[in-house]
Amino acid sequence: MEIPFHVPDIGETELAAVEQVLRSRWLTTGPRCQEFESAFAAYVGAPHAVSVSSGTAALHLALLAAGVGPGDEVITTPYTFVATVEVILYVGARPVFVDIDWRTLNIDPAAAASAVTPRTRAILPVHFGGYPAEIGALRALASEHGLRVIEDAAHALPAEFEGQRIGSGGHFTAFSFYATKNLCTGEGGMITTADGDAAERLRGLRLHGIRGDAWKRYARGGRWFYEVVEQGYKYNLTDIQAALGLAQLARLDRMMATRREHDRRYREALRDCPLVLPPEEDARHRSALHLFVVRLDPERTEWKRDALIEVLRGRGIHCSVHFIPVHLHPFYRAQGYRPGMYPNAERAYAQAITLPFYPAMTPQQLDYLLETLRELLRRGPSRD
């Protein structure tokens, strides 16, 4: 049996929505994007939502809207995909890494507090795997020092912290709609904010710095005249993607119900295995259940991470690893970072395996994955 690492949950609703846009002949940014923004804002409880071409674009523009620029420092986590850090370099600022909490794999607020300097302008936490970071403590820290909080919520739709959806509050929250995400449009992203002026600026920044909703100049009754008021980017979402996003948003709660059932099955089957499972939800943290990342417990198993992944692949089960810590990549090591600087992140990376985990998995695939993993962990590497 083959179990791909991910298969998007795309059905007839999505196909019909995209076909409708194609038949309308309006393919790029337009009325569907506007509708998607309104629906998304309502879903997460945000005053404003601005659609963009990717989660990376969302982070980049959020940093610009937050006033982060050359010479500034941004505190963030090394345990993330490189896009989180690249965008800090895009605006000329310096990423300041701090280690993660071992239990949640999210940024450690105490470590973040110790990293604040007069140059710090923002804190950029990642809600790893969909489990909310300690955003209350981070916002308090930001308020104390006059900083902005820009949340990387690529994994966190629809997570909740203390009863509030991620994206409903704070300064800026960046979402991703990449093909593997809980809500997917192939590529795409969204920025939510409570700042109406910032939202208006973001709409200009995403389309070449043109004032206002530039797409309307091609609509019925629109005007050809436009003005570029600042340097902008080609970061706009298309109506094709927005139609897909609207259809996915309408089904998101049902897909989450499936994720919750999968999460229950995984935990039930794996709780007695030599693994550290993802953190449990509690009264303050409701996870988006985006990833199911297990960590091998070296005190209870002889398996090494890379070897187990290869054996699983040979059995048709395709896993991944989230994440190679950013500071270990050659480009960042050339900037002066070195192994040993962030021990929790490095230890987590050495032990982590991301299992296939998505609503489109069949019951047969789920059973096969869990039975195979339990068997291998019980037997150990020397007997495979």
FIFIMI-475925 format. One record per residue (C-alpha): chain; z, x, y; residue in one letter. Coordinates in nm, 4 decimals, m for minus. Example, Ala and Ser with C-alpha at 12.3 -4.5 7.8 and 13.67 -1.06 7.14 Angstrom:
2
PT cadena       zz       xx       yy residuo
PT      A   0.7800   1.2300  m0.4500       A
PT      A   0.7140   1.3670  m0.1060       S
end
This chain:
384
PT cadena       zz       xx       yy residuo
PT      A   0.0000   0.0000   0.0000       M
PT      A  m0.0833   0.1213   0.3513       E
PT      A   0.1519   0.0550   0.6410       I
PT      A   0.0089   0.1772   0.9730       P
PT      A   0.2601   0.2938   1.2306       F
PT      A   0.1635   0.0019   1.4516       H
PT      A  m0.0672  m0.3011   1.4504       V
PT      A  m0.0756  m0.5199   1.7634       P
PT      A  m0.0007  m0.8886   1.7156       D
PT      A  m0.3232  m1.0405   1.8526       I
PT      A  m0.4197  m1.3951   1.7609       G
PT      A  m0.6527  m1.6766   1.8535       E
PT      A  m0.4612  m1.7473   2.1752       T
PT      A  m0.5373  m1.3987   2.3052       E
PT      A  m0.9007  m1.4143   2.1950       L
PT      A  m0.9524  m1.7475   2.3692       A
PT      A  m0.7854  m1.6243   2.6891       A
PT      A  m1.0070  m1.3159   2.7082       V
PT      A  m1.3189  m1.5197   2.6293       E
PT      A  m1.2359  m1.7558   2.9149       Q
PT      A  m1.2236  m1.4633   3.1588       V
PT      A  m1.5502  m1.3221   3.0284       L
PT      A  m1.7173  m1.6602   3.0755       R
PT      A  m1.5786  m1.6829   3.4297       S
PT      A  m1.7700  m1.3624   3.5210       R
PT      A  m1.4663  m1.2376   3.7188       W
PT      A  m1.3625  m0.9352   3.5167       L
PT      A  m1.1633  m0.7021   3.7419       T
PT      A  m0.8496  m0.7652   3.9518       T
PT      A  m0.8449  m1.1285   4.0540       G
PT      A  m0.6791  m1.4657   3.9995       P
PT      A  m0.5628  m1.3905   3.6440       R
PT      A  m0.3797  m1.0798   3.7647       C
PT      A  m0.2098  m1.2848   4.0328       Q
PT      A  m0.1104  m1.5462   3.7734       E
PT      A   0.0185  m1.2774   3.5367       F
PT      A   0.2305  m1.1222   3.8120       E
PT      A   0.3887  m1.4577   3.8967       S
PT      A   0.4572  m1.5441   3.5327       A
PT      A   0.6007  m1.2005   3.4594       F
PT      A   0.8271  m1.2071   3.7650       A
PT      A   0.9581  m1.5473   3.6583       A
PT      A   1.0142  m1.4310   3.3002       Y
PT      A   1.2261  m1.1273   3.3907       V
PT      A   1.3827  m1.2897   3.6963       G
PT      A   1.2373  m1.0519   3.9544       A
PT      A   1.1502  m1.1516   4.3126       P
PT      A   0.8254  m0.9516   4.3009       H
PT      A   0.5953  m0.8084   4.0327       A
PT      A   0.2901  m0.5885   4.0935       V
PT      A   0.0423  m0.5254   3.8110       S
PT      A  m0.1093  m0.1800   3.7600       V
PT      A  m0.3295   0.0041   3.5134       S
PT      A  m0.0540   0.1708   3.3077       S
PT      A   0.3159   0.2354   3.2787       G
PT      A   0.2501   0.5848   3.4135       T
PT      A   0.0848   0.4353   3.7217       A
PT      A   0.3845   0.2036   3.7624       A
PT      A   0.6262   0.4977   3.7661       L
PT      A   0.4066   0.7002   4.0014       H
PT      A   0.3747   0.4229   4.2582       L
PT      A   0.7437   0.3340   4.2303       A
PT      A   0.8345   0.6915   4.3197       L
PT      A   0.6037   0.6784   4.6205       L
PT      A   0.7449   0.3440   4.7322       A
PT      A   1.0963   0.4869   4.6922       A
PT      A   1.0074   0.7652   4.9355       G
PT      A   1.0294   1.0493   4.6830       V
PT      A   0.8200   1.3488   4.7852       G
PT      A   0.7878   1.7278   4.8020       P
PT      A   1.1176   1.9152   4.7823       G
PT      A   1.3122   1.6189   4.6438       D
PT      A   1.4890   1.6149   4.3076       E
PT      A   1.4821   1.3326   4.0537       V
PT      A   1.7439   1.3188   3.7792       I
PT      A   1.5991   1.2083   3.4463       T
PT      A   1.6181   1.2503   3.0705       T
PT      A   1.4310   1.5072   2.8590       P
PT      A   1.4280   1.2596   2.5680       Y
PT      A   1.1212   1.0623   2.6685       T
PT      A   0.7447   1.0664   2.6675       F
PT      A   0.6065   1.3231   2.9078       V
PT      A   0.4689   1.0562   3.1464       A
PT      A   0.8226   0.9926   3.2742       T
PT      A   0.8370   1.3484   3.4013       V
PT      A   0.4724   1.4015   3.4974       E
PT      A   0.4969   1.1397   3.7697       V
PT      A   0.7809   1.3319   3.9352       I
PT      A   0.5481   1.6306   3.9574       L
PT      A   0.2687   1.4075   4.0909       Y
PT      A   0.4713   1.3393   4.4074       V
PT      A   0.5728   1.7040   4.4489       G
PT      A   0.9349   1.6554   4.3468       A
PT      A   1.1364   1.8492   4.0886       R
PT      A   1.2599   1.6882   3.7656       P
PT      A   1.6259   1.7611   3.6949       V
PT      A   1.6999   1.6985   3.3288       F
PT      A   2.0408   1.5945   3.1988       V
PT      A   2.1391   1.5419   2.8376       D
PT      A   2.1569   1.2113   2.6531       I
PT      A   2.4341   1.0077   2.4998       D
PT      A   2.4315   1.0811   2.1269       W
PT      A   2.4904   0.7212   2.0207       R
PT      A   2.2264   0.5457   2.2313       T
PT      A   1.9833   0.8318   2.3066       L
PT      A   1.9859   0.7131   2.6690       N
PT      A   2.0665   0.9277   2.9712       I
PT      A   2.4356   1.0201   3.0000       D
PT      A   2.5712   0.8811   3.3317       P
PT      A   2.8437   1.1469   3.3491       A
PT      A   2.5854   1.4215   3.3105       A
PT      A   2.3718   1.2540   3.5762       A
PT      A   2.6684   1.2466   3.8142       A
PT      A   2.7241   1.6205   3.7690       S
PT      A   2.3575   1.6921   3.8511       A
PT      A   2.3499   1.5304   4.1973       V
PT      A   2.2744   1.7744   4.4802       T
PT      A   2.1844   1.7326   4.8474       P
PT      A   1.8176   1.7310   4.7378       R
PT      A   1.8562   1.4444   4.4879       T
PT      A   1.6533   1.1426   4.5947       R
PT      A   1.6371   0.9261   4.2815       A
PT      A   1.7577   0.8693   3.9265       I
PT      A   1.4958   0.7829   3.6646       L
PT      A   1.6575   0.6515   3.3447       P
PT      A   1.4660   0.5455   3.0331       V
PT      A   1.5763   0.2464   2.8263       H
PT      A   1.5106   0.4274   2.4995       F
PT      A   1.3741   0.2193   2.2132       G
PT      A   1.4497  m0.0967   2.4086       G
PT      A   1.8271  m0.0442   2.4200       Y
PT      A   1.9455  m0.0691   2.7825       P
PT      A   2.0800   0.2426   2.9494       A
PT      A   2.4141   0.2220   3.1316       E
PT      A   2.2386   0.0906   3.4368       I
PT      A   2.5578  m0.0361   3.6014       G
PT      A   2.7086   0.3123   3.6115       A
PT      A   2.3778   0.4625   3.7272       L
PT      A   2.3412   0.2101   4.0086       R
PT      A   2.6977   0.2790   4.1193       A
PT      A   2.6219   0.6507   4.1229       L
PT      A   2.3055   0.5887   4.3227       A
PT      A   2.4905   0.3710   4.5727       S
PT      A   2.7574   0.6383   4.6200       E
PT      A   2.4984   0.9022   4.7078       H
PT      A   2.2308   0.6909   4.8750       G
PT      A   1.9813   0.7338   4.5906       L
PT      A   1.7094   0.5118   4.4453       R
PT      A   1.7079   0.4039   4.0811       V
PT      A   1.3637   0.3798   3.9211       I
PT      A   1.3930   0.2428   3.5683       E
PT      A   1.1442   0.3403   3.3003       D
PT      A   1.1339   0.0147   3.1053       A
PT      A   0.8279   0.0980   2.8946       A
PT      A   1.0334   0.0043   2.5862       H
PT      A   1.2548  m0.2577   2.7446       A
PT      A   1.0744  m0.5915   2.7569       L
PT      A   1.2713  m0.8168   2.7180       P
PT      A   1.6006  m0.6236   2.7109       A
PT      A   1.9136  m0.7427   2.8932       E
PT      A   2.2077  m0.5609   3.0493       F
PT      A   2.5220  m0.7628   3.1199       E
PT      A   2.3316  m1.0896   3.0919       G
PT      A   2.0472  m0.9912   3.3258       Q
PT      A   1.6952  m0.9052   3.2132       R
PT      A   1.5879  m0.5482   3.2722       I
PT      A   1.3561  m0.5686   3.5738       G
PT      A   1.5442  m0.8499   3.7440       S
PT      A   1.7484  m0.6282   3.9748       G
PT      A   1.7787  m0.2835   4.1206       G
PT      A   1.5247  m0.0928   4.3244       H
PT      A   1.2155  m0.0489   4.1018       F
PT      A   1.1475  m0.1077   3.7332       T
PT      A   0.8294   0.0136   3.5603       A
PT      A   0.6941  m0.1577   3.2485       F
PT      A   0.4155  m0.0521   3.0126       S
PT      A   0.1716  m0.2779   2.8289       F
PT      A   0.0197  m0.0031   2.6141       Y
PT      A  m0.1194  m0.1089   2.2754       A
PT      A   0.2065  m0.0356   2.0894       T
PT      A   0.4381  m0.2181   2.3294       K
PT      A   0.6184  m0.5501   2.2713       N
PT      A   0.3711  m0.7095   2.5126       L
PT      A   0.0354  m0.5344   2.4997       C
PT      A  m0.2806  m0.5487   2.7084       T
PT      A  m0.4331  m0.2329   2.5590       G
PT      A  m0.3525  m0.0410   2.8746       E
PT      A  m0.1581  m0.1755   3.1706       G
PT      A   0.1753  m0.1903   3.3453       G
PT      A   0.3928  m0.3749   3.5950       M
PT      A   0.6376  m0.2824   3.8703       I
PT      A   0.9173  m0.5216   3.9596       T
PT      A   1.1243  m0.4984   4.2746       T
PT      A   1.3436  m0.7076   4.5016       A
PT      A   1.1910  m0.5444   4.8111       D
PT      A   0.9114  m0.7616   4.9502       G
PT      A   0.7830  m0.4929   5.1885       D
PT      A   0.7715  m0.2411   4.9045       A
PT      A   0.5818  m0.4886   4.6855       A
PT      A   0.3210  m0.5352   4.9580       E
PT      A   0.2831  m0.1599   4.9915       R
PT      A   0.2501  m0.1216   4.6135       L
PT      A  m0.0399  m0.3695   4.6135       R
PT      A  m0.2206  m0.1480   4.8609       G
PT      A  m0.1356   0.1779   4.6840       L
PT      A  m0.2764   0.0528   4.3534       R
PT      A  m0.6216  m0.0022   4.5105       L
PT      A  m0.7156   0.2899   4.7355       H
PT      A  m0.4569   0.2177   5.0040       G
PT      A  m0.6449  m0.0918   5.1260       I
PT      A  m0.4336  m0.3332   5.3276       R
PT      A  m0.3587  m0.6664   5.1607       G
PT      A  m0.5132  m0.8101   4.8445       D
PT      A  m0.8439  m0.6256   4.8536       A
PT      A  m0.9900  m0.8234   4.5623       W
PT      A  m0.9975  m1.1394   4.7743       K
PT      A  m1.2835  m1.0081   4.9850       R
PT      A  m1.5168  m1.0932   4.6962       Y
PT      A  m1.3650  m1.4371   4.6356       A
PT      A  m1.5056  m1.7591   4.7780       R
PT      A  m1.4183  m1.7614   5.1479       G
PT      A  m1.3244  m1.3916   5.1470       G
PT      A  m1.4248  m1.1436   5.4176       R
PT      A  m1.6117  m0.8168   5.3683       W
PT      A  m1.3975  m0.6284   5.6193       F
PT      A  m1.1126  m0.4085   5.4895       Y
PT      A  m0.8942  m0.1257   5.6185       E
PT      A  m0.7508   0.1750   5.4370       V
PT      A  m0.4025   0.2292   5.5775       V
PT      A  m0.2845   0.5188   5.3553       E
PT      A  m0.3962   0.7340   5.0639       Q
PT      A  m0.4093   0.5150   4.7552       G
PT      A  m0.5140   0.5234   4.3921       Y
PT      A  m0.7354   0.3408   4.1429       K
PT      A  m0.4467   0.1862   3.9538       Y
PT      A  m0.5393  m0.1835   3.9426       N
PT      A  m0.5205  m0.4057   3.6344       L
PT      A  m0.8209  m0.6178   3.5350       T
PT      A  m0.8334  m0.9931   3.4819       D
PT      A  m0.9378  m0.9278   3.1220       I
PT      A  m0.6134  m0.7401   3.0614       Q
PT      A  m0.4121  m0.9946   3.2608       A
PT      A  m0.5455  m1.2793   3.0465       A
PT      A  m0.4345  m1.0910   2.7367       L
PT      A  m0.0971  m1.0306   2.9020       G
PT      A  m0.0499  m1.3981   2.9880       L
PT      A  m0.1220  m1.4992   2.6297       A
PT      A   0.1177  m1.2354   2.4981       Q
PT      A   0.3867  m1.3373   2.7466       L
PT      A   0.3656  m1.6968   2.6241       A
PT      A   0.4281  m1.5734   2.2681       R
PT      A   0.6808  m1.3010   2.3504       L
PT      A   0.9933  m1.4964   2.2563       D
PT      A   0.8445  m1.5851   1.9189       R
PT      A   0.7443  m1.2253   1.8571       M
PT      A   1.0969  m1.1198   1.9534       M
PT      A   1.2406  m1.3608   1.6995       A
PT      A   1.0349  m1.1819   1.4338       T
PT      A   1.1562  m0.8441   1.5595       R
PT      A   1.5151  m0.9667   1.5330       R
PT      A   1.4611  m1.0742   1.1735       E
PT      A   1.3006  m0.7370   1.0937       H
PT      A   1.5933  m0.5594   1.2618       D
PT      A   1.8373  m0.7563   1.0464       R
PT      A   1.6454  m0.6660   0.7295       R
PT      A   1.6239  m0.2957   0.8204       Y
PT      A   1.9939  m0.2702   0.8961       R
PT      A   2.0935  m0.4573   0.5823       E
PT      A   1.8767  m0.2352   0.3621       A
PT      A   1.9560   0.0994   0.5275       L
PT      A   2.3218   0.0760   0.6289       R
PT      A   2.4421   0.2633   0.3182       D
PT      A   2.1735   0.5342   0.3439       C
PT      A   2.2358   0.8828   0.4888       P
PT      A   2.0986   0.7749   0.8244       L
PT      A   2.2177   0.7119   1.1783       V
PT      A   2.0746   0.3711   1.2699       L
PT      A   1.9834   0.2540   1.6223       P
PT      A   2.2824   0.1399   1.8301       P
PT      A   2.4115  m0.2097   1.7649       E
PT      A   2.3831  m0.4725   2.0345       E
PT      A   2.7036  m0.5887   2.2008       D
PT      A   2.8154  m0.8246   2.4761       A
PT      A   2.6698  m0.5945   2.7462       R
PT      A   2.3525  m0.4698   2.5773       H
PT      A   2.0732  m0.6831   2.4328       R
PT      A   1.7902  m0.4701   2.3029       S
PT      A   1.4168  m0.5314   2.3253       A
PT      A   1.3999  m0.3853   1.9711       L
PT      A   1.0866  m0.1918   2.0555       H
PT      A   1.1436   0.0993   1.8166       L
PT      A   1.3461   0.1448   1.5013       F
PT      A   1.4439   0.5115   1.5172       V
PT      A   1.6620   0.6452   1.2382       V
PT      A   1.8203   0.9895   1.2306       R
PT      A   1.8783   1.1827   0.9096       L
PT      A   2.2446   1.2698   0.8627       D
PT      A   2.2409   1.6375   0.7546       P
PT      A   2.5919   1.6077   0.6109       E
PT      A   2.4802   1.3373   0.3665       R
PT      A   2.1235   1.4337   0.2714       T
PT      A   1.9209   1.7444   0.1935       E
PT      A   1.6047   1.5898   0.3341       W
PT      A   1.4476   1.7546   0.6383       K
PT      A   1.2722   1.5276   0.8845       R
PT      A   0.9202   1.6753   0.8611       D
PT      A   0.9245   1.6822   0.4813       A
PT      A   1.0361   1.3203   0.4544       L
PT      A   0.7661   1.2056   0.6969       I
PT      A   0.5011   1.3801   0.4875       E
PT      A   0.6239   1.2251   0.1632       V
PT      A   0.6292   0.8808   0.3246       L
PT      A   0.2766   0.9374   0.4508       R
PT      A   0.1719   1.0217   0.0972       G
PT      A   0.3120   0.6842  m0.0071       R
PT      A   0.1029   0.5103   0.2624       G
PT      A   0.3861   0.4680   0.5150       I
PT      A   0.2878   0.6122   0.8527       H
PT      A   0.5835   0.7085   1.0715       C
PT      A   0.6151   0.8802   1.4077       S
PT      A   0.8753   1.0732   1.6082       V
PT      A   1.0209   0.9610   1.9412       H
PT      A   1.0369   1.2041   2.1159       F
PT      A   0.9667   1.5740   2.1376       I
PT      A   1.2002   1.6568   2.4291       P
PT      A   0.9922   1.7247   2.7373       V
PT      A   1.1530   2.0607   2.8131       H
PT      A   1.0366   2.1990   2.4766       L
PT      A   0.6642   2.1589   2.5533       H
PT      A   0.4815   2.4816   2.6469       P
PT      A   0.3974   2.3649   3.0007       F
PT      A   0.7624   2.2933   3.0816       Y
PT      A   0.8928   2.6052   2.9077       R
PT      A   0.6656   2.7979   3.1425       A
PT      A   0.8608   2.6340   3.4284       Q
PT      A   1.1823   2.7963   3.3042       G
PT      A   1.3196   2.5394   3.0606       Y
PT      A   1.4294   2.6697   2.7205       R
PT      A   1.5680   2.5500   2.3884       P
PT      A   1.9421   2.4963   2.3891       G
PT      A   1.9649   2.3469   2.7376       M
PT      A   2.0056   1.9846   2.6227       Y
PT      A   2.1641   1.9970   2.2751       P
PT      A   2.1939   1.6231   2.2098       N
PT      A   1.8261   1.5675   2.2875       A
PT      A   1.7227   1.8592   2.0669       E
PT      A   1.9478   1.7558   1.7777       R
PT      A   1.8212   1.3977   1.7959       A
PT      A   1.4615   1.5197   1.7915       Y
PT      A   1.5236   1.7370   1.4850       A
PT      A   1.6601   1.4382   1.2907       Q
PT      A   1.4591   1.1420   1.4240       A
PT      A   1.2022   0.9342   1.2372       I
PT      A   1.0460   0.6263   1.3963       T
PT      A   0.9688   0.3747   1.1236       L
PT      A   0.6861   0.1194   1.1429       P
PT      A   0.8414  m0.1851   1.3112       F
PT      A   0.6334  m0.4671   1.4570       Y
PT      A   0.5849  m0.8447   1.4215       P
PT      A   0.2474  m0.8143   1.2452       A
PT      A   0.4080  m0.6500   0.9400       M
PT      A   0.3829  m0.8649   0.6297       T
PT      A   0.6865  m0.9399   0.4111       P
PT      A   0.5257  m0.7281   0.1388       Q
PT      A   0.4891  m0.4313   0.3733       Q
PT      A   0.8478  m0.4674   0.4881       L
PT      A   0.9798  m0.4768   0.1312       D
PT      A   0.7685  m0.1777   0.0275       Y
PT      A   0.8774   0.0330   0.3248       L
PT      A   1.2491  m0.0315   0.2767       L
PT      A   1.2420   0.0071  m0.1023       E
PT      A   1.0438   0.3329  m0.0780       T
PT      A   1.2694   0.4824   0.1876       L
PT      A   1.5849   0.3883  m0.0023       R
PT      A   1.4443   0.5391  m0.3218       E
PT      A   1.3509   0.8677  m0.1544       L
PT      A   1.6838   0.9026   0.0214       L
PT      A   1.8698   0.8309  m0.3024       R
PT      A   1.6676   1.0862  m0.5043       R
PT      A   1.6578   1.3647  m0.2494       G
PT      A   1.3725   1.6113  m0.1821       P
PT      A   1.4070   1.8268  m0.4912       S
PT      A   1.3228   1.5386  m0.7259       R
PT      A   1.0155   1.3996  m0.5477       D
end
